[in-house]
Amino acid sequence: SPSRVIVDLPAGRAPLKLPRRILGKLQVEWRSGQGGFPGRFADILSLAQGEPVFALDAATLIDPRLPASLVNLHRGVAVLPRHGEDRAAILLLGAERPSSETILERQPADLYSLAEQLVGAGAVSTFQDAEFDGFVRRLRRTLPYYLFRIDDPARAAKVERFLFWSNYKGSTDLFTRYVYPPLVWAMVRPLARCRVHPNWVTLLSIVLALGAIPFWFNGYFVIGFVMAYGMSILDSVDGKLARLTFTDGELGNIMDHGLDMVHPPLWYLSWA
């Protein structure tokens, strides 16, 4: 993990209130920079005192898998959008990096402009797809990294859609292709807005999965089917909600996949 996290805020902007679990792991330093981007970035390089710098813009949404791929690189590198449609960038600068005077002389407008300038000057290299391990074990898919700049509501909505569909394992039947996605999408957005933790969704799916058993056992197959159908939808909702809100955790995965192993034989027994 980084030894220091320096957050450069616009003048007059108050620091954010971060959860204690984050503040307990990271040393966050808030500063209010003056002037334009070149001077403020040069000041941060001075504060780093020769240590490697991992720089990103708060308006940029980065793939959470990217830092793990970059941390082992022993050179200056710029991560740019794979298709060039966004002014988004990440910069990893090592001990041998451009001086503050060089950055002030180039007068970049933002981090993306600085990354392009440094790549063009040969000061840093571009991050290559071959350097990124895109396999996602839980989805059993290989996904390329993403990098988006979100500067308006329309862009945010487009990125939400991208993240939603990229987190699908795939379609195996008509239900998973045409019926589930609209229902799951309609539920994920309001749950995310209300900050509902995905583990609560998983708990509700467990209640529905186990609750259907006594109904089937006593011959109430329609009620049991409705509960099972609700469970199967929530089983998709919790995973999408976790990955879209970056709250994916081991406890949720144990609960989710543990239910998948426990409930099928109990369902078969109750049907019999």
Residue pairs with C-beta under 8 A, 6 or more apart in sequence:
1 25
1 26
2 26
2 54
3 27
3 51
4 27
4 29
4 47
4 48
4 51
5 26
5 27
5 28
5 29
6 29
6 31
6 44
6 47
7 15
7 28
7 29
7 30
7 31
7 58
8 31
8 32
8 33
8 40
8 43
8 44
9 15
9 30
9 31
9 32
9 33
10 32
10 33
11 32
11 33
11 34
12 32
13 32
15 30
18 28
22 28
33 39
33 40
33 43
34 40
37 108
37 109
37 110
37 111
37 114
38 103
38 104
38 106
38 107
38 108
39 104
41 55
41 103
41 108
41 111
41 114
42 100
42 101
42 103
42 104
43 100
44 53
44 55
45 53
45 93
45 97
45 100
45 103
46 100
50 95
51 95
52 92
52 93
52 94
52 95
53 91
53 92
53 93
53 97
54 67
54 70
54 90
54 91
54 92
55 90
55 91
55 92
55 93
55 111
56 62
56 89
56 90
56 91
56 111
57 88
57 89
57 110
57 111
57 112
57 149
59 149
59 150
59 151
60 88
60 89
60 90
60 111
60 147
60 148
60 149
60 150
61 88
61 146
61 147
61 148
61 149
61 150
61 159
62 79
62 88
62 90
62 146
62 147
63 145
63 146
63 147
64 246
65 132
65 133
65 134
65 136
65 145
66 79
66 90
66 132
66 145
66 147
69 127
69 131
69 132
69 133
69 145
70 77
70 79
70 90
70 92
70 127
73 92
73 131
74 94
75 94
75 124
75 125
76 91
76 92
76 93
76 94
76 96
76 97
76 118
76 123
76 124
76 125
77 91
77 92
77 124
77 125
77 126
77 127
78 89
78 90
78 91
78 92
78 115
78 116
78 118
78 119
78 124
78 125
78 126
78 127
79 89
79 90
79 91
79 92
79 126
79 127
79 145
79 147
80 88
80 89
80 112
80 115
80 116
80 119
80 126
80 127
80 147
81 88
81 89
81 147
81 148
82 129
82 144
82 145
82 146
82 147
86 147
86 148
86 149
87 110
87 112
87 113
87 149
88 112
88 147
88 148
88 149
89 111
89 112
89 114
89 115
89 116
89 147
90 115
90 127
90 147
91 111
91 114
91 115
91 118
91 124
92 124
93 124
97 123
98 118
98 123
103 114
106 114
106 117
108 114
108 117
112 149
115 124
118 124
119 125
119 126
129 144
132 144
132 145
134 142
134 143
134 144
134 145
135 141
135 142
136 142
136 143
138 239
138 248
138 253
139 167
139 168
139 169
140 169
141 169
141 170
143 166
146 162
146 166
148 155
148 159
148 162
149 155
150 156
150 159
160 189
160 244
163 243
163 244
164 185
164 188
164 240
164 244
165 181
167 239
167 240
167 243
167 244
168 181
170 176
171 177
180 232
180 233
180 236
183 233
184 233
184 236
184 237
184 240
187 233
187 237
188 237
188 240
188 241
188 244
191 201
191 237
191 241
192 241
192 244
192 245
196 241
197 247
198 237
198 238
198 239
198 241
198 242
198 245
198 247
198 248
198 252
199 238
199 249
199 251
199 252
199 255
201 234
201 237
201 238
201 241
202 234
202 238
202 252
202 255
202 256
202 259
203 255
204 234
205 230
205 231
205 234
205 235
205 238
205 259
206 231
206 255
206 259
208 227
208 228
208 230
208 231
208 234
209 227
209 228
209 231
209 259
209 263
210 263
210 266
211 227
212 223
212 224
212 225
212 227
212 228
212 231
212 267
212 270
213 224
213 266
213 267
213 270
214 270
215 221
215 223
215 224
215 227
216 224
216 267
216 270
216 271
217 270
224 270
228 267
231 263
235 256
235 259
235 260
238 252
238 256
239 256
241 247
242 248
242 249
242 252
